[in-house]
């Protein structure tokens, strides 16, 4: 090994995964043709190709001036090559440029300065490049094109902020909005990177197709959300069959989390095991096992994929929320958001209040951070339903505005559409709620939250059988996500079909997680009253009123916009039978005072 000073250029293709999904063979052939066309430019400026990747390459130059001039020439050539193509077929490179001390070993280069070039590529515009301030200072006096100061950026695993300058040539083809990458978060915020390693086939070689297919399906399912980035098949299948530690693999592909698993067939049954790992510490964050009859192979594979993605996606968000804060004075919107998320997951009244403040700070720092708007809307709705705040017109209006803003900022987020649907459903906008829920499910069929919210839409219009089916599915596959209260929703849906014992079971589940959940306490009291268990209903009402002493039936029902009057009447009947006050007690006291004075 040797150390040397070098200029590094990292490149990838914007929208490559979309293009591969549309035309795999054609996209690969076009990429190879572009790569061949720019290869002479690399050589003419004293560079060499260190490594080709599935959708890009890594270059080394002896001079930062040569590297930057080569980057400009490459991008100008790509403008010409893309000039006559429609936007959906244009292939645009993003380039990251940095210089520094690298370790050279067997024609490859390693080190922090290589990693910085990789990070810079992620913030470059399609068709342009991003160069570190350090490299820009050295190259700027020789450049004939103007660059734009992009300010300081913080990157994962890079200790200090990096100054960034950017350039995009005139005439670079803009990607049409519908063909941009699906990320809701700007690249500096996408801190978590997930790699799905090929599932090991522990059976005969003829079953290899199933383990590989399951891995590919899981990669696809996890990639349909916007909280983190999922590495492509090309990144992880290179390690198939190799005995390499997860820590080494993670560093090689720059993964924050790794998922690995195995598939074993025994007669007519298949067992799939999987685990989510934080490779730097070796901590096992989650593990799951699924035993299934083979039956319809594709249906079984889809069911396992759905279960895996629902469980893993929730655990990754939870892990990111609980990760220790970075020691830095340079506060970003993402820092504020993650800190708010850590409080949100504690699910206490005080922590939700703290989370609200932190999410508002995140939005103030970056008004385009869609996910912060979505979580803030979620807290607004939940705080009303928990009975922790009064459900005023202003609060409901703000929740709706936040949800609408989240969708506008990230129209490919199933979570954003789910929260918008939930807000519409709570306001009695039945058609708008159903439309948003169906959009959420279409965007990510593996999102159990979206399917559960679709259940809310069926629930509020009185289609309780469909609601119970969707709530139960969501509870089975995604019961640990505090964004959704499946147990409480199941309690209500069973109450309205007069299955009171089931109501009590689901209410008990909700109260185990949140003992002060107002709606769970209320529906429990109503169900006990309908069962004729008067003493228990009185006791349950006592617990409800001790937690929420100002509660009365009229005020409580103002927040329920169910379509069927008979559903409202049935719930009201149970509450009154349980002894919940019908209206403000002050009205009764006034009547008594008037009687005494007469």
C-alpha positions in Angstrom: 0.0 0.0 0.0 1.1 3.6 -0.6 -0.2 7.0 0.1 -0.4 9.7 -2.5 -2.1 13.0 -3.2 -4.9 12.7 -5.8 -8.0 14.3 -7.2 -11.1 12.0 -7.1 -14.2 12.2 -9.2 -17.2 10.0 -8.3 -20.1 9.7 -10.8 -23.5 8.1 -10.9 -26.6 8.4 -13.2 -29.6 10.4 -12.0 -32.7 8.3 -12.1 -30.9 5.1 -13.0 -33.2 2.8 -11.0 -36.2 4.2 -12.7 -34.7 3.7 -16.2 -33.6 0.2 -15.3 -37.1 -0.6 -14.2 -38.5 0.6 -17.5 -35.9 -1.0 -19.8 -33.1 -2.9 -18.1 -31.2 -4.1 -21.2 -31.6 -0.9 -23.1 -30.5 1.3 -20.1 -27.4 -0.8 -19.5 -26.5 -0.6 -23.2 -26.9 3.2 -23.3 -24.9 3.6 -20.1 -22.0 1.6 -21.6 -22.1 3.7 -24.8 -22.0 6.9 -22.8 -19.1 5.6 -20.7 -17.2 4.6 -23.8 -17.7 8.1 -25.3 -16.3 9.9 -22.3 -13.4 7.6 -21.7 -11.1 9.5 -24.0 -11.8 12.7 -22.1 -10.7 11.0 -18.9 -7.5 9.9 -20.5 -6.8 13.2 -22.2 -6.9 15.0 -18.8 -4.5 12.5 -17.1 -7.1 10.4 -15.3 -7.8 6.7 -14.9 -10.9 4.6 -14.1 -10.5 3.2 -10.6 -13.7 1.3 -10.5 -16.9 0.8 -12.6 -20.1 0.4 -10.6 -23.6 -0.6 -11.8 -24.7 3.0 -12.4 -21.4 5.0 -12.3 -17.7 5.0 -11.9 -14.8 6.3 -9.7 -11.9 8.2 -11.3 -8.5 9.3 -10.1 -6.5 12.3 -11.5 -3.0 13.5 -10.7 -4.3 17.1 -10.8 -7.4 18.8 -9.4 -7.3 21.1 -12.4 -7.3 18.1 -14.8 -10.1 16.5 -12.8 -12.3 19.6 -12.9 -11.7 20.3 -16.6 -12.4 16.7 -17.4 -15.7 16.9 -15.4 -16.7 20.0 -17.4 -15.9 18.4 -20.7 -17.7 15.2 -19.8 -20.9 17.1 -18.9 -20.8 19.3 -22.0 -20.5 16.1 -24.1 -23.5 14.6 -22.3 -25.5 17.7 -23.1 -24.8 17.1 -26.8 -25.6 13.4 -26.5 -28.9 14.1 -24.7 -29.9 17.1 -26.9 -32.3 15.2 -29.2 -33.7 12.8 -26.6 -37.0 13.1 -24.7 -36.6 13.8 -21.0 -37.5 10.3 -19.9 -34.6 8.8 -22.0 -31.9 11.4 -21.3 -29.1 10.0 -19.1 -27.4 12.5 -16.9 -24.4 12.1 -14.7 -23.9 13.7 -11.3 -20.3 14.2 -10.4 -18.6 14.8 -7.0 -15.0 16.2 -7.0 -12.5 16.3 -4.1 -8.8 16.2 -3.6 -6.6 14.8 -0.8 -4.5 12.1 0.6 -5.6 8.6 -0.5 -4.4 5.0 0.1 -3.6 3.1 -3.0 -3.8 -0.7 -3.0 -3.9 -3.0 -6.0 -5.2 -0.3 -8.4 -7.9 0.9 -6.0 -8.0 4.0 -3.7 -9.4 4.3 -0.2 -9.7 6.9 2.5 -11.8 9.7 3.9 -11.1 11.9 0.9 -12.5 9.3 -1.4 -15.6 9.1 0.8 -16.0 12.9 0.6 -16.0 12.7 -3.2 -18.8 10.1 -3.0 -20.8 12.3 -0.7 -20.4 15.3 -2.9 -21.8 13.4 -5.9 -25.1 13.0 -3.9 -25.6 16.8 -3.8 -24.7 17.5 -7.4 -27.4 18.5 -9.8 -28.1 16.0 -12.7 -25.8 17.1 -15.5 -23.5 19.0 -13.2 -21.0 18.5 -10.5 -20.3 19.4 -6.8 -16.8 20.2 -5.8 -15.4 20.7 -2.3 -14.3 24.2 -1.2 -10.8 22.8 -0.7 -10.6 21.5 -4.3 -12.3 24.6 -5.6 -9.7 26.9 -4.1 -7.0 25.0 -5.9 -8.8 24.8 -9.3 -10.7 28.0 -9.5 -7.9 30.2 -10.9 -7.7 27.9 -13.9 -11.4 27.5 -14.6 -13.3 29.4 -17.3 -16.8 28.6 -16.1 -18.6 30.2 -13.1 -19.4 28.1 -10.1 -22.1 28.7 -7.4 -21.3 28.7 -3.6 -23.6 26.0 -2.2 -22.7 26.6 1.5 -21.6 24.1 4.1 -23.0 20.5 4.1 -22.9 17.8 6.7 -22.4 14.3 5.4 -22.7 10.9 7.1 -19.5 9.6 8.7 -17.7 12.8 7.8 -16.8 14.7 11.0 -16.5 18.3 9.8 -18.9 20.2 7.5 -17.7 20.4 3.9 -18.0 23.6 1.9 -19.5 22.9 -1.5 -19.4 24.7 -4.9 -21.6 23.5 -7.8 -21.8 23.9 -11.5 -24.4 22.9 -14.1 -23.9 23.6 -17.8 -26.3 25.7 -19.8 -28.6 23.4 -21.8 -28.5 20.5 -19.4 -31.8 18.6 -19.9 -34.0 19.0 -16.9 -35.6 15.8 -15.6 -39.4 15.9 -15.9 -41.0 16.0 -12.4 -42.6 12.6 -12.9 -39.2 11.1 -13.7 -37.2 12.4 -10.8 -36.0 10.1 -8.1 -38.7 9.3 -5.5 -36.8 10.7 -2.5 -38.7 13.0 -0.3 -35.5 14.2 1.5 -32.8 16.3 -0.1 -29.7 14.2 -0.2 -27.8 15.7 2.8 -30.7 14.5 5.0 -30.8 10.9 3.8 -28.6 9.7 6.6 -29.6 6.1 6.7 -28.5 3.8 4.0 -29.8 0.2 3.9 -28.2 -2.8 2.3 -30.2 -6.1 1.8 -27.7 -8.9 1.5 -28.6 -11.9 -0.6 -30.6 -14.3 1.5 -28.7 -17.6 2.0 -30.3 -20.7 0.4 -29.9 -23.5 3.0 -31.6 -26.1 0.7 -30.9 -27.6 -2.7 -29.4 -25.4 -5.4 -32.7 -25.6 -7.3 -34.2 -23.4 -4.6 -31.7 -20.6 -5.3 -34.2 -18.7 -7.4 -36.6 -18.4 -4.4 -34.0 -16.9 -2.0 -32.7 -14.5 -4.7 -36.3 -13.5 -5.7 -37.2 -12.9 -2.0 -34.1 -10.6 -1.7 -35.0 -8.6 -4.8 -38.6 -8.3 -3.7 -37.5 -7.0 -0.3 -35.1 -4.4 -1.9 -38.0 -3.2 -4.0 -40.5 -3.1 -1.1 -38.1 -1.1 1.2 -37.2 1.3 -1.5 -40.8 2.5 -1.9 -40.5 4.9 1.1 -38.5 8.1 1.5 -37.1 8.0 5.0 -33.9 6.2 4.1 -32.0 5.0 1.0 -31.9 1.4 -0.1 -28.9 0.2 -2.1 -29.5 -1.5 -5.4 -29.2 -5.2 -6.1 -25.9 -4.6 -7.8 -24.4 -3.2 -4.6 -25.2 -6.2 -2.4 -25.3 -9.2 -4.7 -21.5 -8.8 -5.2 -21.1 -10.3 -1.8 -23.2 -13.4 -2.5 -21.5 -16.6 -1.4 -18.5 -14.7 0.1 -17.4 -15.0 3.7 -17.0 -11.4 4.7 -17.9 -9.7 8.0 -20.9 -7.4 8.0 -18.7 -4.6 9.2 -16.4 -4.9 6.2 -19.4 -5.1 3.8 -21.1 -2.1 5.4 -17.9 0.0 5.0 -17.4 -1.2 1.4 -21.0 -0.2 0.3 -21.4 2.6 2.8 -24.4 1.1 4.6 -25.8 2.2 7.9 -27.9 -0.9 8.3 -27.7 -4.4 6.8 -30.4 -7.0 6.4 -29.4 -10.6 6.1 -31.4 -13.8 6.2 -31.8 -17.4 5.1 -34.3 -19.6 3.3 -34.8 -23.3 4.2 -37.2 -25.7 2.5 -38.4 -28.9 4.3 -40.9 -30.8 2.3 -44.0 -28.6 1.6 -42.8 -25.9 4.1 -40.4 -23.0 3.8 -38.8 -21.2 6.7 -37.4 -17.7 6.2 -35.3 -16.0 8.9 -34.1 -12.4 8.7 -32.3 -9.9 10.9 -31.6 -6.2 10.9 -28.1 -5.3 12.0 -26.2 -2.1 12.9 -22.9 -3.3 11.4 -20.6 -0.8 13.1 -21.6 -2.1 16.5 -22.7 -5.6 15.5 -26.0 -5.0 17.4 -29.0 -7.0 16.2 -31.8 -4.5 16.0 -34.6 -6.9 15.0 -35.0 -10.6 14.0 -37.9 -12.4 12.6 -38.9 -15.9 11.4 -41.6 -17.0 9.0 -42.8 -20.5 8.5 -45.2 -21.0 5.6 -46.7 -23.8 3.5 -45.4 -23.5 -0.1 -48.9 -23.5 -1.7 -49.0 -20.7 -4.2 -45.3 -19.8 -4.3 -45.7 -16.3 -5.5 -48.5 -15.5 -3.1 -46.4 -16.8 -0.2 -43.3 -14.9 -1.4 -45.4 -11.7 -1.5 -46.8 -12.3 1.9 -43.4 -12.8 3.4 -42.0 -9.7 1.6 -44.9 -7.6 3.0 -44.3 -8.9 6.6 -40.6 -8.4 6.4 -40.8 -4.9 4.9 -43.4 -3.7 7.4 -41.4 -4.9 10.4 -38.0 -3.7 9.1 -39.1 -0.3 7.9 -40.5 0.5 11.4 -37.4 -0.7 13.2 -35.1 1.4 11.0 -37.1 4.6 11.8 -37.0 3.6 15.5 -33.2 3.0 15.4 -32.6 6.4 13.7 -34.8 8.1 16.2 -32.8 6.6 19.1 -29.4 7.1 17.6 -27.2 9.5 19.7 -27.0 13.0 18.5 -23.9 14.2 16.7 -21.5 16.4 18.7 -21.8 19.5 16.6 -22.8 23.2 16.9 -24.0 23.2 13.3 -27.7 22.4 13.8 -29.6 21.2 10.7 -33.3 20.6 10.1 -32.6 16.9 10.0 -30.9 17.0 13.4 -34.0 18.8 14.9 -36.3 16.3 13.2 -34.5 13.2 14.5 -34.4 14.6 18.0 -38.1 15.3 17.8 -38.6 11.8 16.5 -36.8 10.3 19.5 -39.3 12.2 21.8 -42.3 11.1 19.7 -41.4 7.5 20.1 -41.7 7.8 23.9 -45.4 8.5 23.5 -46.0 10.5 26.7 -47.8 13.8 26.8 -44.7 15.7 27.8 -42.6 14.1 25.1 -45.2 14.8 22.4 -45.1 18.4 23.4 -41.4 18.5 23.1 -41.5 16.7 19.7 -43.9 19.4 18.5 -41.4 22.1 19.3 -38.5 20.3 17.6 -40.6 19.5 14.5 -41.5 23.2 14.2 -37.8 24.1 14.5 -37.0 21.6 11.7 -39.6 23.2 9.5 -38.3 26.7 10.3 -34.8 25.6 9.3 -36.0 23.8 6.2 -39.6 24.6 5.1 -39.3 21.9 2.4 -38.7 19.0 4.8 -41.9 17.1 4.0 -41.6 14.4 6.6 -41.5 17.0 9.4 -44.8 18.4 8.3 -46.3 14.9 8.2 -45.2 14.0 11.7 -46.3 17.3 13.1 -49.8 16.7 11.5 -49.8 13.3 13.1 -49.1 14.7 16.6 -51.8 17.3 16.2 -54.4 14.6 15.4 -53.2 12.1 18.0 -53.1 14.7 20.8 -56.7 15.5 20.2 -57.7 11.8 20.1 -55.7 11.1 23.3 -57.5 13.9 25.0 -54.3 15.8 25.7 -55.4 19.0 23.9 -58.7 20.5 23.0 -59.7 19.9 19.4 -60.2 23.4 18.3 -61.0 24.5 14.7 -57.6 26.1 14.6 -55.8 22.8 15.5 -57.8 20.8 12.9 -57.1 23.5 10.3 -53.4 23.4 11.0 -53.3 19.6 10.9 -54.9 19.7 7.5 -52.6 22.4 6.2 -49.5 20.4 7.4 -50.7 17.3 5.7 -51.5 19.1 2.4 -48.0 20.7 2.5 -46.3 17.3 3.1 -48.0 15.9 0.1 -47.2 18.9 -2.1 -43.5 18.7 -1.0 -43.3 14.9 -1.6 -46.0 13.6 -3.9 -44.4 10.1 -3.8 -44.7 9.6 -0.1 -47.3 7.1 1.0 -46.9 8.3 4.5 -47.8 11.9 3.5 -50.9 10.7 1.6 -51.9 8.5 4.6 -51.8 11.5 7.0 -53.7 13.6 4.5 -56.3 10.9 4.2 -56.5 10.6 8.0 -57.0 14.3 8.4 -59.8 14.3 5.8 -61.5 11.3 7.5 -61.4 13.0 10.9 -63.0 16.1 9.4 -65.8 14.1 7.6 -64.4 14.6 4.1 -65.2 11.0 3.1 -64.4 11.1 -0.7 -61.2 13.1 -0.3 -60.1 10.7 2.5 -60.7 7.7 0.4 -58.9 9.2 -2.7 -55.8 10.0 -0.6 -55.8 6.6 1.1 -56.0 4.8 -2.2 -53.2 6.9 -3.6 -51.1 6.0 -0.5 -51.6 2.3 -1.1 -50.9 2.6 -4.8 -47.6 4.4 -4.0 -46.5 1.7 -1.6 -48.5 -1.5 -1.5 -46.2 -2.8 1.3 -47.0 0.1 3.6 -49.3 -1.3 6.3 -49.9 2.2 7.6 -51.5 3.1 4.3 -53.7 0.0 4.4 -54.8 0.8 7.9 -55.7 4.4 7.0 -57.7 3.0 4.1 -59.5 1.0 6.9 -60.2 4.3 8.7 -61.9 5.6 5.5 -64.2 2.5 5.5 -64.8 2.9 9.2 -66.1 6.5 9.1 -68.5 5.7 6.3 -69.9 2.7 8.2 -68.3 -0.2 6.2 -67.1 -1.9 9.4 -66.4 -5.3 8.0 -63.8 -3.9 5.6 -62.4 -1.7 8.3 -61.9 -4.6 10.7 -60.1 -6.6 8.0 -57.7 -3.8 7.2 -57.1 -2.8 10.9 -56.4 -6.4 11.8 -54.0 -6.8 8.9 -52.1 -3.7 9.9 -52.1 -4.7 13.6 -50.6 -8.2 12.7 -47.9 -6.8 10.5 -47.1 -3.4 11.8 -48.3 -3.2 15.4 -45.2 -1.4 16.9 -45.6 1.9 14.9 -46.9 4.6 17.2 -48.1 6.7 14.2 -51.2 4.5 14.1 -53.3 3.2 17.0 -54.6 0.0 15.5 -55.8 -1.5 18.8 -58.0 1.6 19.6 -59.4 1.6 16.0 -60.2 -2.1 16.2 -61.9 -1.5 19.6 -64.2 1.0 18.0 -64.9 -1.0 14.8 -65.9 -4.1 16.9 -68.1 -2.0 19.2 -70.1 -0.6 16.2 -70.8 -4.2 15.1 -71.8 -5.0 18.7 -68.9 -7.4 19.3 -68.3 -6.0 22.8 -66.0 -8.7 24.1 -63.7 -8.1 21.1 -63.9 -4.4 21.9 -62.7 -5.0 25.4 -59.8 -7.1 24.2 -58.6 -4.5 21.8 -59.1 -1.7 24.3 -57.0 -3.6 26.8 -54.2 -3.9 24.2 -54.2 -0.1 23.6 -54.3 0.7 27.3 -51.3 -1.6 27.8 -49.3 0.6 25.5 -50.9 3.9 26.6 -52.8 3.7 29.9 -54.2 7.2 29.6 -55.5 6.8 26.0 -58.8 8.8 26.2 -60.6 7.0 23.4 -59.6 3.5 24.6 -60.8 4.4 28.1 -64.1 5.7 26.7 -64.9 2.8 24.4 -64.0 0.3 27.2 -66.6 2.0 29.5 -69.2 2.0 26.7 -68.7 -1.7 25.8 -68.9 -2.7 29.5 -72.2 -0.8 29.8 -73.6 -2.5 26.7 -72.7 -5.9 28.1 -74.7 -5.1 31.3 -71.6 -5.2 33.4 -72.7 -2.2 35.4 -70.3 -2.2 38.2 -67.3 -2.6 35.9 -68.7 0.1 33.6 -69.0 2.5 36.5 -65.4 1.8 37.6 -64.2 2.2 34.0 -66.0 5.6 33.8 -64.4 6.6 37.1 -61.0 6.0 35.6 -61.9 7.9 32.5 -63.2 10.9 34.4 -60.3 11.0 36.8 -58.0 11.3 33.8 -60.2 13.7 31.9 -62.5 15.5 34.5 -63.9 18.0 32.0 -65.0 15.3 29.5 -68.7 15.1 28.6 -70.5 13.2 25.9 -71.5 16.2 23.8 -68.0 17.7 23.8 -66.4 14.2 23.1 -68.7 13.5 20.1 -68.0 16.9 18.5 -64.7 15.3 17.1 -66.5 12.4 15.5 -67.6 12.9 12.0 -69.0 9.5 11.2 -71.3 9.3 8.2 -74.0 7.1 9.7 -76.1 8.8 12.5 -76.9 5.3 13.9 -73.2 4.7 14.6 -72.9 8.0 16.6 -76.2 7.2 18.4 -74.9 3.8 19.4 -71.7 5.1 20.8 -73.5 7.9 22.6 -75.9 5.3 24.1 -73.0 3.3 25.5 -71.3 6.3 27.0 -74.5 7.5 28.7 -75.2 4.0 30.1 -71.7 4.0 31.5 -72.4 7.2 33.4 -70.3 9.7 31.4 -71.9 13.2 31.8 -74.1 14.2 28.9 -73.0 17.8 28.8 -71.2 20.5 30.9 -71.9 20.0 34.6 -72.0 23.8 35.1 -75.4 23.7 33.3 -76.7 21.4 36.0 -75.4 23.6 38.8 -77.1 26.6 37.3 -80.4 24.8 37.2 -80.0 23.9 40.9 -79.2 27.5 41.8 -82.3 28.7 40.0 -84.4 26.1 41.8 -83.1 27.2 45.2 -83.8 30.8 44.6 -87.3 30.3 43.4 
